[in-house]
Amino acid sequence: MKLYIAEKPSLGRAIADVLPKPLQKGDGFIKASNGDVVSWCIGHLLEQAEPDFYDPRFKKWQIDHLPIIPLKWQLKVKPKTKKQFTILKKLILQADELINAGDPDREGQLLVDEMIEFVGVNEQKKASVQRLLISDLNPSAVKKSLQNQKRNHDFVPLSVSALARSRADWLFGMNLTRAFTLAGQRFGSHRVLSVGRVQTPILGLVVRRDLEIENFIARPFYDVIAHFNTDQAETFTAKWRPSTACEPYQDEDGRILSKALAENVIKRIANQPAEVTQLSHKEKRHSAPLPYNLSSLQIDAAKAYGMSAQTVLDVCQSLYEKHKAITYPRSDNRYLPTGHFSEAEQVFNAIKHNKGQSDYLIEQADLTIRSKCWSDTKVEAHHAIIPTSKKLAAGSLDKDELKLYQLIARHYLIQFFPPYIFNETKVEVEVSGGKFITTAKQELQLGFKALMGKTELQPEQLLPSLTLGQRLLCSHGELLEKMTQPPSHFNDASLLAAMTGISRFVTDPDIKKILKETDGLGTEATRAGIIELLFRRDFLKREGKKIVSTIAGRSLIAMLPDLITRPDLTAKWEATLANIARKEQNYQGFMQPLLEQLKQLILLSSSCDASAFKAIKGPMPSKRYKRKRKTPIKKPYKKD
């Protein structure tokens, strides 16, 4: 008997639907007419054991117990899903062949692998386990995946990466939450001060941005615009580019802060001869952006519709599981396998039928165009989020589902549109030793931008017909006085963008260099939940579209060591976890430095700033608060 172990019931049903009929539906499983069985987990059926499982003394939080580091890690059956665990355990032991059909990511790999390991499958049977990767729940796609199963053993590094992440989060969150909560109690705080290796740096980003805005002092800065005349009485303007000699009078963004300097430049260039010292004419082509992964979709949906990251994830899960209208949504990949290229016509027909874009735009697409998104070498466990070939019943999508489906459809369609093309002219003019720059742009072809809201070519920005070395006259200079602006508060889109592009906020130049190639803070599947967790714990709040820190959130960041509140450490972890998944690093190489660092951070908890606790004294959240929130307050270390 073959046993397919899916991550969720919806995936289990999709697999069963393509197995030999008739199907026999049991309690927690489906049996095909040939004897094969499909069963499922309900997410993780197992969880890390609590500290008191290792030693009853750990039930009470005491600083001298820390750090708690299990010598032999233990998993426990989750009470809420114990019934499904019992059903699945019996089927695993009965089966002749096992197929891991977890979702195509590291957590999906681990939750089935850990179940097989936990129930005590013999080595021979374990070695024969197959891996079934499904990212599209429609029958034709599931059948195709069934014909392309792989050895589960080949995915061990992915599972190890997820295991390392799980244990690291337990060690970091549980130990540091206890350490700083106990430190707070010494100064009158009576609430759990939850610390997480991802949630705390995210909170730190928001707190530092809020403080930067509050402490911002606007300063004037100055631009100099030169007005030039040709011999044919044609005119144009160019902006002054300060030389390195002006750096003492500039801010970190290169803006001139000295009005006297700007005025001096204006005096020097008035009625002076000038010369065209650089001149370039280039045709530029911008190819269509790649199809979406989850984060890029969440960012665009936040910008376009104000949707939170969690809302986007929930709606995408519905489009994937309920409607089978899109492929696997928790993807971090923006490329597509080349084999999917031949299926484009069926996907187009579905997009047209489902009102994913207007018929007019769909008909403009060219199925012979092969964009850079088609690349087998850049597709790993899963690929970009795209529409499936499923044709839906009219009106079956609700308002939010249709909005996201249309975004996903648009980013798929633009792969079959030509590039956006324009001519760009750059001119550098020298006058009185100063350099002035201007550019002009002429749009030639809208290409994919026809689907991005651009309906017609813009009028050309005109410059006179210039030649290199041409002599000009600078008639006069113009002073533009402006004021520096504070950064904007984070919103859903910008906070997600910060999490995915975390290298911009990293201080260590070596780590910054590494992180430019990684996925940032958290994973596609966890980012939305972590942001929501900070809201539930009253560390963040919403003010309109803005996401701002609360008094409690600011106080927590103020008392914690800087290392914990900045993204450098956890972003480096994410890079290492990705290396483990690629077989470029091992488990011990990740865990040993982490354990040493953990001990140092616990020592720092005894000397943290006591004054920071003044704002977060008071009782634990009320029972009403805890009932309202799905995540228990008492055990915050179980989340990132």
Phi, psi and omega per residue, in radians:
M1 nan 2.262 3.028
K2 -1.549 2.405 3.083
L3 -2.101 2.041 3.051
Y4 -1.596 2.149 -3.123
I5 -1.892 1.820 -3.138
A6 -1.562 2.856 3.122
E7 -1.364 -0.611 -3.086
K8 -2.396 2.783 3.110
P9 -1.011 -0.639 -3.105
S10 -1.066 -0.720 3.104
L11 -1.221 -0.669 3.096
G12 -1.031 -0.766 3.128
R13 -1.136 -0.651 3.129
A14 -1.120 -0.664 3.100
I15 -1.188 -0.805 -3.110
A16 -1.064 -0.580 -3.087
D17 -1.092 -0.346 -3.123
V18 -1.869 0.068 3.084
L19 -1.518 2.853 -3.081
P20 -0.973 2.351 3.137
K21 -1.589 2.796 -0.012
P22 -1.367 2.731 3.125
L23 -1.713 2.476 3.084
Q24 -1.933 2.017 -3.104
K25 -1.562 2.096 3.103
G26 -1.871 -2.978 3.121
D27 -1.484 1.738 3.138
G28 1.511 0.223 3.111
F29 -2.796 2.867 3.036
I30 -2.293 2.299 -3.103
K31 -1.936 2.284 3.110
A32 -1.492 2.892 -3.079
S33 -1.156 -0.389 3.124
N34 -1.529 0.094 3.098
G35 1.679 -0.219 3.108
D36 -1.211 2.624 -3.060
V37 -2.230 2.469 3.011
V38 -2.007 2.233 3.011
S39 -2.334 -3.073 -3.004
W40 -2.721 2.714 2.893
C41 -1.491 3.066 2.971
I42 -2.198 1.305 -2.901
G43 1.208 -2.600 3.098
H44 -1.289 2.121 3.024
L45 -1.462 -0.254 -3.137
L46 -2.070 2.689 3.112
E47 -2.470 2.761 3.094
Q48 -1.066 2.392 3.114
A49 -1.154 2.614 3.091
E50 -1.253 2.761 3.138
P51 -0.942 -0.682 -3.102
D52 -1.235 -0.197 3.027
F53 -1.195 -0.580 3.116
Y54 -1.388 -0.595 -3.125
D55 -2.769 2.119 -3.122
P56 -0.984 -0.421 3.134
R57 -1.075 -0.486 -3.068
F58 -1.298 -0.070 3.085
K59 -1.061 -0.649 3.110
K60 -1.602 2.330 -3.112
W61 -1.395 2.023 3.106
Q62 -2.410 2.438 -3.059
I63 -1.141 -0.538 -3.098
D64 -1.317 -0.104 3.037
H65 -1.431 -0.291 -2.962
L66 -1.623 2.553 -0.020
P67 -1.404 2.494 3.017
I68 -1.529 2.017 -3.100
I69 -2.267 1.863 -3.117
P70 -1.050 2.353 3.049
L71 -1.308 -0.640 3.078
K72 -2.325 1.982 -3.052
W73 -1.168 2.447 -3.110
Q74 -2.180 2.453 3.021
L75 -1.896 2.651 3.082
K76 -2.223 2.659 3.094
V77 -1.273 2.312 3.104
K78 -1.187 2.220 -3.109
P79 -1.012 -0.690 -3.051
K80 -1.172 -0.430 -3.092
T81 -2.097 0.445 -3.098
K82 -1.084 -0.618 -3.132
K83 -1.077 -0.802 3.137
Q84 -1.189 -0.604 3.069
F85 -1.030 -0.805 -3.112
T86 -1.090 -0.734 3.118
I87 -1.103 -0.824 -3.077
L88 -1.192 -0.676 3.116
K89 -1.024 -0.815 3.140
K90 -1.053 -0.751 -3.125
L91 -1.180 -0.679 3.134
I92 -1.077 -0.729 -3.118
L93 -1.260 -0.488 3.135
Q94 -1.411 -0.510 -2.987
A95 -1.181 2.574 3.031
D96 -1.514 -0.529 -3.106
E97 -2.446 2.385 -3.105
L98 -1.973 2.443 3.075
I99 -2.182 2.095 3.072
N100 -1.396 1.941 3.128
A101 -2.015 0.625 3.040
G102 -1.135 2.842 3.106
D103 -0.992 2.662 -3.044
P104 -1.380 1.043 3.027
D105 -2.586 3.130 -3.017
R106 -1.161 -0.612 3.121
E107 -1.229 -0.707 3.090
G108 -1.067 -0.643 3.091
Q109 -1.147 -0.818 -3.041
L110 -1.194 -0.750 -2.977
L111 -1.148 -0.479 3.040
V112 -1.447 -0.747 3.120
D113 -1.013 -0.759 -3.101
E114 -1.190 -0.532 3.093
M115 -1.182 -0.784 3.127
I116 -1.088 -0.716 3.132
E117 -1.185 -0.735 -3.033
F118 -1.141 -0.662 -3.072
V119 -1.391 -0.141 3.012
G120 1.538 0.713 3.086
V121 -1.172 2.429 -3.128
N122 -1.200 2.801 -3.015
E123 -1.081 -0.674 -3.120
Q124 -1.113 -0.789 3.134
K125 -1.169 -0.663 3.127
K126 -1.129 -0.674 -3.120
A127 -1.171 -0.388 -3.085
S128 -1.645 0.029 -3.106
V129 -1.081 2.405 3.107
Q130 -1.814 2.782 3.117
R131 -2.019 2.198 3.116
L132 -1.958 2.036 -3.103
L133 -1.845 1.994 -3.109
I134 -2.164 2.164 3.097
S135 -2.111 0.053 -3.137
D136 -2.467 2.112 -3.018
L137 -1.503 0.053 3.092
N138 -1.284 2.543 -3.029
P139 -0.918 -0.745 -3.102
S140 -1.096 -0.692 3.141
A141 -1.228 -0.664 3.125
V142 -1.146 -0.743 3.097
K143 -1.039 -0.738 3.126
K144 -1.086 -0.724 3.131
S145 -1.153 -0.651 3.125
L146 -1.080 -0.510 -3.140
Q147 -1.478 -0.082 -3.089
N148 -2.223 0.745 3.121
Q149 -1.229 2.681 -3.124
K150 -2.155 2.964 3.073
R151 -1.262 2.232 3.119
N152 -1.084 -0.508 -3.137
H153 -1.027 -0.525 -3.125
D154 -1.178 -0.259 -3.088
F155 -1.834 0.206 3.108
V156 -0.975 -0.778 3.129
P157 -1.013 -0.615 3.102
L158 -1.131 -0.727 3.113
S159 -1.155 -0.724 3.126
V160 -1.108 -0.682 3.099
S161 -1.057 -0.786 3.114
A162 -1.140 -0.680 3.126
L163 -1.129 -0.754 3.113
A164 -1.083 -0.734 3.109
R165 -1.074 -0.785 -3.116
S166 -1.086 -0.797 -3.118
R167 -1.242 -0.667 3.115
A168 -1.099 -0.733 3.119
D169 -1.121 -0.699 3.096
W170 -1.076 -0.852 -3.117
L171 -1.100 -0.821 -3.069
F172 -1.195 -0.924 -3.063
G173 -1.176 -0.841 -3.075
M174 -1.165 -0.837 -3.097
N175 -1.174 -0.804 -3.073
L176 -1.313 -0.559 3.042
T177 -1.094 -0.777 3.090
R178 -1.112 -0.786 -3.061
A179 -1.061 -0.833 -3.058
F180 -1.426 -0.465 3.006
T181 -1.141 -0.756 3.093
L182 -1.125 -0.665 3.088
A183 -1.107 -0.695 3.117
G184 -1.140 -0.650 3.141
Q185 -1.075 -0.523 3.132
R186 -1.156 -0.330 -3.108
F187 -2.059 0.344 2.989
G188 1.712 0.055 3.107
S189 -1.422 2.408 -3.114
H190 -2.170 0.463 3.094
R191 -2.187 2.731 3.095
V192 -1.221 2.211 3.115
L193 -1.764 1.556 -2.994
S194 -1.298 2.353 3.113
V195 -2.166 2.321 3.102
G196 -2.401 2.605 -3.017
R197 -1.255 -0.263 3.042
V198 -1.925 -0.804 -3.065
Q199 -1.087 -0.642 -3.077
T200 -1.226 -0.781 3.047
P201 -1.088 -0.576 3.084
I202 -1.129 -0.798 3.069
L203 -1.031 -0.718 3.112
G204 -1.041 -0.682 3.099
L205 -1.033 -0.817 -3.079
V206 -1.203 -0.762 -3.132
V207 -1.059 -0.820 -3.112
R208 -1.131 -0.647 3.088
R209 -1.130 -0.771 3.141
D210 -1.072 -0.760 -3.141
L211 -1.165 -0.647 3.103
E212 -1.080 -0.705 3.132
I213 -1.170 -0.781 -3.096
E214 -1.155 -0.592 -3.097
N215 -1.625 0.068 -3.063
F216 -1.219 2.335 3.046
I217 -2.056 2.035 -3.119
A218 -1.160 2.408 3.115
R219 -2.246 2.515 3.082
P220 -1.296 2.567 2.966
F221 -2.418 2.922 -2.903
Y222 -2.349 2.322 2.979
D223 -1.919 2.566 3.068
V224 -2.022 2.180 3.109
I225 -1.939 2.184 3.107
A226 -1.717 2.437 3.105
H227 -1.847 2.127 -3.071
F228 -1.965 2.577 3.056
N229 -2.140 2.464 3.013
T230 -1.651 3.024 3.099
D231 -1.121 -0.387 -3.133
Q232 -1.616 0.264 3.096
A233 1.184 0.359 3.026
E234 -1.466 2.628 -3.084
T235 -2.237 2.660 2.975
F236 -2.786 2.932 -3.124
T237 -2.124 2.751 3.084
A238 -2.560 2.657 -3.063
K239 -1.725 2.425 -3.136
W240 -1.179 2.325 3.028
R241 -1.914 1.878 -3.083
P242 -1.065 2.564 3.098
S243 -1.480 3.032 3.134
T244 -1.093 -0.425 3.114
A245 -1.147 -0.311 -3.115
C246 -1.598 -0.028 -3.067
E247 -0.948 -0.656 3.118
P248 -1.068 -0.307 -3.100
Y249 -1.836 0.196 -3.093
Q250 -2.002 2.733 3.011
D251 -1.562 -3.058 -3.062
E252 -1.137 -0.318 3.109
D253 -1.703 0.168 3.073
G254 1.437 0.195 -3.125
R255 -1.478 2.439 3.134
I256 -1.353 2.157 -3.111
L257 -1.752 -0.162 -3.097
S258 -1.732 1.969 3.111
K259 -1.151 -0.654 -3.131
A260 -1.064 -0.702 3.114
L261 -1.101 -0.808 -3.140
A262 -1.085 -0.723 3.138
E263 -1.155 -0.599 3.104
N264 -1.140 -0.696 3.098
V265 -1.077 -0.745 -3.135
I266 -1.065 -0.731 3.128
K267 -1.123 -0.698 -3.059
R268 -1.224 -0.498 -3.023
I269 -1.688 -0.204 -3.079
A270 -1.104 2.229 3.104
N271 1.006 0.641 -3.138
Q272 -1.942 2.601 3.078
P273 -1.186 2.621 -3.141
A274 -2.388 2.855 -3.113
E275 -2.453 2.419 3.043
V276 -1.323 1.900 -3.053
T277 -1.718 -0.368 3.059
Q278 -2.510 2.466 -3.120
L279 -2.638 2.169 3.132
S280 -2.405 2.461 3.034
H281 -2.139 2.057 -3.112
K282 -2.288 2.401 2.968
E283 -1.538 2.161 -3.103
K284 -1.950 2.477 -3.138
R285 -2.175 2.215 3.051
H286 -1.952 2.026 3.110
S287 -1.342 2.823 3.135
A288 -1.081 2.501 3.029
P289 -1.092 2.703 -3.115
L290 -1.151 2.806 3.015
P291 -1.018 2.917 -3.030
Y292 -1.319 2.544 2.639
N293 -1.788 -3.102 -3.024
L294 -1.129 -0.780 -3.079
S295 -1.110 -0.780 -3.132
S296 -1.137 -0.586 3.067
L297 -1.194 -0.741 3.125
Q298 -1.088 -0.688 3.140
I299 -1.140 -0.833 -3.126
D300 -1.153 -0.655 3.141
A301 -1.195 -0.598 3.086
A302 -1.171 -0.724 3.128
K303 -1.182 -0.752 -3.031
A304 -1.402 -0.675 -2.977
Y305 -2.214 -0.015 -3.119
G306 1.214 0.379 -3.127
M307 -1.340 2.451 3.044
S308 -1.295 2.816 3.134
A309 -1.049 -0.691 -3.127
Q310 -1.173 -0.691 3.103
T311 -1.066 -0.771 3.133
V312 -1.057 -0.779 -3.141
L313 -1.095 -0.789 -3.123
D314 -1.101 -0.743 3.140
V315 -1.165 -0.702 3.115
C316 -1.115 -0.673 3.096
Q317 -1.067 -0.664 3.097
S318 -1.164 -0.760 3.102
L319 -1.066 -0.584 -3.104
Y320 -1.417 -0.899 -3.007
E321 -1.478 -0.822 -3.062
K322 -1.378 -0.839 -3.032
H323 -1.694 -0.315 -3.083
K324 0.978 0.588 -3.049
A325 -1.606 -0.332 3.117
I326 -2.321 2.890 3.096
T327 -1.428 3.133 -3.047
Y328 -0.842 2.129 -2.968
P329 -1.513 -0.313 -3.061
R330 -1.559 0.621 -3.061
S331 -1.483 2.511 3.035
D332 -1.843 0.172 -3.040
N333 -1.902 2.522 -3.132
R334 -2.052 0.308 3.138
Y335 -2.018 2.862 -3.111
L336 -2.196 2.516 3.079
P337 -1.169 2.551 -3.081
T338 -1.080 -0.465 3.136
G339 -1.102 -0.411 3.139
H340 -1.315 -0.292 -3.075
F341 -1.049 -0.645 -3.105
S342 -1.249 -0.223 -3.114
E343 -1.654 0.057 -3.025
A344 -1.037 -0.681 -3.085
E345 -1.101 -0.712 3.111
Q346 -1.148 -0.676 3.111
V347 -1.145 -0.728 3.101
F348 -1.019 -0.768 -3.131
N349 -1.082 -0.669 3.124
A350 -1.198 -0.734 3.123
I351 -1.055 -0.744 3.137
K352 -1.119 -0.795 -3.126
H353 -1.129 -0.658 -3.048
N354 -1.556 0.121 3.140
K355 1.052 0.682 3.125
G356 -1.266 -0.513 3.014
Q357 -2.684 2.949 -3.109
S358 -1.209 2.600 3.117
D359 -0.983 -0.662 -3.096
Y360 -1.038 -0.792 -3.111
L361 -1.265 -0.666 3.124
I362 -1.071 -0.701 -3.104
E363 -1.234 -0.344 3.097
Q364 -1.375 -0.287 -3.098
A365 -1.147 2.619 -3.114
D366 -2.056 1.878 -3.069
L367 -1.189 -0.125 3.112
T368 -1.537 -0.239 3.137
I369 -1.290 2.278 3.118
R370 -2.065 1.770 -3.092
S371 -1.320 3.076 -3.100
K372 -1.266 -0.081 -3.117
C373 -1.263 -0.325 -3.089
W374 -1.502 1.798 -3.063
S375 -2.735 1.890 3.109
D376 -1.122 -0.560 -3.074
T377 -1.230 -0.354 -3.111
K378 -1.810 0.073 3.081
V379 -1.812 2.176 -3.140
E380 -1.932 -2.004 -3.081
A381 -1.201 -0.528 -3.132
H382 -2.569 2.948 -3.052
H383 -2.149 -3.066 -3.095
A384 -1.056 2.776 3.102
I385 -1.443 2.086 -3.139
I386 -2.408 2.871 3.042
P387 -1.172 2.662 3.023
T388 -1.631 -3.088 3.117
S389 -1.563 0.199 -3.100
K390 -1.295 2.223 3.047
K391 -1.671 2.176 -3.023
L392 -1.666 2.721 3.027
A393 -1.178 2.518 -3.109
A394 -0.995 2.322 3.086
G395 1.338 0.193 -3.081
S396 -1.352 -0.365 3.131
L397 -1.620 2.368 3.049
D398 -1.377 -3.099 -3.002
K399 -1.041 -0.850 -3.113
D400 -1.227 -0.657 3.109
E401 -1.068 -0.733 -3.137
L402 -1.166 -0.703 3.130
K403 -1.032 -0.836 -3.109
L404 -1.243 -0.652 3.088
Y405 -1.050 -0.704 -3.139
Q406 -1.179 -0.667 3.061
L407 -1.080 -0.820 -3.118
I408 -1.117 -0.731 3.119
A409 -1.099 -0.726 -3.140
R410 -1.054 -0.804 -3.092
H411 -1.236 -0.324 2.999
Y412 -1.404 -0.796 -3.102
L413 -1.055 -0.671 -3.060
I414 -1.173 -0.212 3.042
Q415 -1.174 -0.267 -3.099
F416 -1.956 0.407 3.078
F417 -2.035 2.642 3.130
P418 -1.204 2.923 -3.135
P419 -1.232 2.812 2.964
Y420 -1.412 2.180 -3.032
I421 -2.141 2.374 3.065
F422 -2.626 2.710 3.013
N423 -1.615 2.393 3.097
E424 -2.190 2.213 3.084
T425 -1.918 2.211 3.090
K426 -2.023 2.310 -3.108
V427 -2.235 2.324 3.007
E428 -2.067 2.233 -3.123
V429 -2.094 2.381 3.103
E430 -1.920 2.309 3.094
V431 -2.543 2.244 -3.140
S432 0.899 0.635 3.107
G433 1.446 -0.094 3.123
G434 -1.738 2.653 -3.129
K435 -1.892 2.391 -3.137
F436 -2.248 2.396 -2.998
I437 -2.138 2.477 2.980
T438 -2.579 2.723 3.100
T439 -2.324 2.727 3.049
A440 -2.389 2.598 -3.033
K441 -2.299 2.374 3.077
Q442 -2.248 1.994 -3.141
E443 -1.314 2.338 -3.124
L444 -1.935 -0.611 -3.076
Q445 -2.638 2.205 3.129
L446 -1.222 -0.674 -3.141
G447 0.980 -2.299 -3.063
F448 -1.132 -0.349 -3.122
K449 -1.163 -0.207 3.054
A450 -1.095 -0.428 3.101
L451 -1.640 -0.082 -3.057
M452 -1.841 0.309 3.080
G453 1.730 -0.060 -3.139
K454 -1.609 2.090 -2.997
T455 -1.810 -0.350 -3.131
E456 -2.665 2.770 3.109
L457 -1.172 2.398 3.130
Q458 -1.379 2.608 3.091
P459 -1.038 2.566 -3.122
E460 -1.156 2.385 2.987
Q461 -1.398 1.953 -2.935
L462 -1.492 2.425 2.927
L463 -2.211 2.666 3.038
P464 -1.075 2.827 3.041
S465 -1.289 1.866 -3.043
L466 -1.924 2.761 3.065
T467 -2.284 2.675 3.132
L468 -1.104 2.314 -3.124
G469 1.498 -0.050 -3.111
Q470 -1.081 2.442 3.119
R471 -1.559 2.402 -3.114
L472 -2.313 3.024 3.025
L473 -2.122 2.238 3.007
C474 -1.539 1.889 -3.079
S475 -1.253 -0.745 -3.141
H476 -2.927 2.899 3.049
G477 -1.910 2.747 -3.113
E478 -2.251 2.304 -3.135
L479 -1.694 2.166 3.064
L480 -1.937 2.023 3.121
E481 -1.711 2.210 -3.122
K482 -2.254 2.965 3.104
M483 -2.084 2.409 3.067
T484 -1.123 2.594 -3.106
Q485 -2.026 2.525 3.093
P486 -1.227 2.780 3.040
P487 -1.133 2.803 3.130
S488 -1.450 2.630 2.988
H489 -1.075 2.668 3.051
F490 -1.170 2.571 2.905
N491 -2.242 -3.047 -3.083
D492 -1.021 -0.775 -3.092
A493 -1.185 -0.817 -3.056
S494 -1.276 -0.531 3.100
L495 -1.220 -0.711 3.059
L496 -1.120 -0.712 3.110
A497 -1.097 -0.652 3.101
A498 -1.150 -0.679 -3.141
M499 -1.179 -0.662 -3.130
T500 -1.397 -0.526 3.116
G501 -1.893 0.862 -2.956
I502 -1.164 -0.307 -3.122
S503 -1.041 -0.444 3.123
R504 -1.141 -0.384 -3.068
F505 -1.877 0.126 -3.122
V506 -1.602 2.397 -3.063
T507 -1.582 -0.542 -3.101
D508 -1.335 2.074 -3.072
P509 -1.102 -0.567 3.135
D510 -1.204 -0.760 3.104
I511 -1.161 -0.697 3.125
K512 -0.976 -0.740 -3.127
K513 -1.109 -0.742 3.139
I514 -1.137 -0.762 -2.979
L515 -1.284 -0.256 3.097
K516 -1.098 -0.351 -3.124
E517 -1.800 0.081 -3.080
T518 -1.923 -3.122 -3.024
D519 -1.614 0.031 3.044
G520 1.556 -2.697 -3.081
L521 -1.433 2.256 -3.141
G522 1.263 -2.976 3.114
T523 -2.157 2.979 3.104
E524 -0.957 -0.700 -3.040
A525 -1.342 -0.382 -3.010
T526 -1.864 -0.336 -2.995
R527 -1.035 -0.811 -3.114
A528 -1.066 -0.767 -3.124
G529 -1.133 -0.633 -3.132
I530 -1.186 -0.731 3.096
I531 -1.066 -0.783 3.128
E532 -1.115 -0.609 3.122
L533 -1.066 -0.698 3.124
L534 -1.166 -0.565 3.029
F535 -1.194 -0.784 -3.109
R536 -1.107 -0.565 -3.129
R537 -1.522 0.129 3.067
D538 1.124 0.548 3.048
F539 -1.695 -0.438 3.067
L540 -2.213 2.749 3.040
K541 -2.566 2.888 3.107
R542 -1.816 2.395 2.966
E543 -2.198 1.631 -2.982
G544 1.155 -2.207 3.105
K545 -1.517 -0.152 -3.095
K546 -1.391 2.540 2.985
I547 -1.917 2.068 -3.084
V548 -2.249 2.826 -3.136
S549 -1.494 2.594 3.054
T550 -1.557 3.029 3.066
I551 -1.041 -0.734 3.135
A552 -1.100 -0.728 3.128
G553 -1.105 -0.748 3.128
R554 -1.140 -0.722 -3.112
S555 -1.132 -0.706 3.126
L556 -1.078 -0.789 3.140
I557 -1.132 -0.650 -3.123
A558 -1.113 -0.565 -3.057
M559 -1.568 -0.322 -3.069
L560 -1.455 2.644 3.024
P561 -1.033 2.521 -3.078
D562 -0.969 -0.637 -3.095
L563 -1.018 -0.640 -3.097
I564 -1.319 -0.541 -3.008
T565 -1.573 -0.120 3.136
R566 -1.846 2.737 -3.031
P567 -1.377 -0.157 -3.043
D568 -0.931 -0.871 -3.029
L569 -1.141 -0.958 -3.064
T570 -1.232 -0.537 3.085
A571 -1.162 -0.630 3.069
K572 -1.135 -0.663 3.062
W573 -1.027 -0.801 -3.122
E574 -1.050 -0.680 3.112
A575 -1.115 -0.709 3.137
T576 -1.181 -0.715 3.105
L577 -1.074 -0.673 3.078
A578 -1.126 -0.650 3.099
N579 -1.136 -0.651 3.089
I580 -1.095 -0.765 3.136
A581 -1.090 -0.490 3.133
R582 -1.647 0.155 3.131
K583 1.170 0.397 -3.119
E584 -1.704 -0.097 3.110
Q585 -2.681 2.744 -3.113
N586 -1.905 2.989 -3.066
Y587 -1.061 -0.857 -3.084
Q588 -1.119 -0.613 3.119
G589 -1.116 -0.387 3.079
F590 -1.544 -0.774 -2.990
M591 -1.319 -0.669 -3.037
Q592 -1.089 -0.872 3.090
P593 -1.071 -0.601 3.138
L594 -1.085 -0.759 -3.121
L595 -1.118 -0.713 3.122
E596 -1.133 -0.715 3.136
Q597 -1.171 -0.656 3.126
L598 -1.031 -0.756 3.137
K599 -1.073 -0.698 3.131
Q600 -1.167 -0.674 -3.136
L601 -1.186 -0.623 3.089
I602 -1.138 -0.695 3.086
L603 -1.069 -0.655 -3.136
L604 -1.169 -0.418 -3.107
S605 -1.103 -0.475 -3.109
S606 -1.328 -0.226 -3.107
S607 -2.119 0.373 -3.122
C608 -1.278 2.886 -3.028
D609 -1.218 1.934 -3.092
A610 -1.130 -0.562 -3.077
S611 -1.112 -0.414 -3.120
A612 -1.136 -0.351 -3.076
F613 -1.407 -0.176 -3.063
K614 -1.023 -0.644 -3.073
A615 -1.482 -0.207 -3.100
I616 -2.112 0.487 2.924
K617 -1.264 3.091 3.106
G618 1.896 3.000 -3.018
P619 -1.312 2.942 2.974
M620 -1.072 2.741 3.054
P621 -0.947 2.585 -3.063
S622 -1.171 2.909 3.102
K623 -1.057 -0.666 3.110
R624 -1.046 -0.724 3.121
Y625 -1.058 -0.776 -3.073
K626 -1.216 -0.617 3.123
R627 -1.181 -0.609 -3.098
K628 -1.173 -0.504 -3.050
R629 -1.819 2.393 -3.094
K630 -1.259 -0.519 -3.088
T631 -1.552 2.072 -3.132
P632 -1.088 2.486 3.122
I633 -1.337 -0.529 -2.968
K634 -1.185 -0.425 -3.058
K635 -2.224 1.122 -3.022
P636 -1.181 -0.349 -3.066
Y637 -1.307 -0.050 3.124
K638 -1.402 -0.153 3.061
K639 -1.964 2.919 3.042
D640 -1.113 nan nan
